[in-house]
Amino acid sequence: MTETSKADDVDLSPEAILARATAARGDIFPEWKTLVYASPKTYHLINQTVSYLHQYHGQQAASGQLSVQMRELIAIPALCSKGDLRHAPNHIRRMYREGLTNKALFEGAAAFASVVGWASLTYVSLAIEQANSADYPFGKLPPGGEPKELKPFPEMLMGRARKAGDSSGLADTDEWRYAATIDSELARRATAFVDHCMASDQDSNTVLGPGPRELIVIAALCTRGEVEMAAQHMRHAYACGMTRRQVLDAICCVVPMTGMVSATLGLRAMRLADKNN
């Protein structure tokens, strides 16, 4: 039986929903079809939301919004942190079609890993292997697979420098100063890893500067429920010149993987960061 939404005149029949989703993404995972036929409006609303969050349906970022490329640099590490090797390779193929390289992905994934653990990086490697395998059936690889040259995207030029007085190095925090009084070598090595992931070690050969990496860390912290820490990193992001709109986009990129609670906690963190600014 065909259901039609009288409110917006959108055809909510399973066949119409599947056709729209397939047109937007280029394909559809077969397991979603079970949901579509059992609860078509549920998948319709999922598809509407994710299409906006990740800019499917040919949507382009409006002025001030995060680019498609930056959204994938958040979404893919979030998927890999969940061990999702079914959907992540599809996103990697989309990333390749948008001109992103593995180097760019690993920079974003390293920032995410500074929150969720570096074991997540192994899942990124496994997802890349799957994406480049002829046996993986979802999404299309561009000719030649991974782009040989990185296609520039807006966030590459953003957040390269911090405002004077902003210190975001992990070694400068009270917790790791305390750790250094117990084991200075442990503190030195651990904080050096995080500073590298956050581009705080001033390596000039990077795709992403500190500002975009702060956005990735903020999204990761929201998946962990760390409101106060997320607010702190939001202040660091603002000190790099990133905007509230970009922070909002970043925290919403992980909604499909971790739910609306992550976005709600991110909004709490944004209000806290505003209050303390």
MOMONOR-V977884 format. One record per backbone hydrogen bond with DSSP energy under -1.0 kcal/mol. NH is the residue of the N-H (numbers start at 1). CO is the residue of the C=O. Records with the same first field share a line. If there is no record, write none. Layout:
NH->CO, CO
//
This chain:
5->10
9->5
12->3
17->13
18->14
19->15
20->16
21->17
22->18
23->19
24->20
25->21
26->22
32->29
33->30
36->32
37->33
38->34
39->35
43->39
44->40
45->41
46->42
47->43
48->44
49->45
50->46
51->47
52->48
53->49
54->50
56->51
59->56
65->62
71->67
72->68
73->69
75->71
76->72
78->74
79->75
80->76
81->77
82->79
83->80
84->79
85->83
88->84
91->87
92->88
93->89
94->90
95->91
96->92
97->93
98->94
99->96
100->95
105->101
106->102
107->103
108->104
109->105
110->106
111->107
112->108
113->109
114->110
115->112
116->112
117->113
120->117
121->118
122->119
124->120
125->121
126->122
127->123
128->124
129->125
130->126
131->127
132->128
133->130
136->133
145->142
151->99
156->153
157->154
163->239
166->163
172->169
173->170
177->173
178->174
179->175
180->176
182->179
183->179
187->183
188->184
189->185
190->186
191->187
192->188
193->189
194->190
195->191
196->192
197->193
198->194
199->196
200->195
206->204
211->159
213->209
214->210
215->211
216->212
217->213
218->214
219->215
220->216
221->217
222->218
223->219
226->221
227->225
230->226
231->227
232->228
233->229
234->230
235->231
236->232
237->233
238->234
239->235
241->238
242->237
247->243
248->244
249->245
250->246
251->247
252->248
253->249
255->252
258->254
259->255
264->260
265->261
266->262
267->263
268->264
269->265
270->266
271->267
272->268
273->269
274->270
275->271
276->272
//
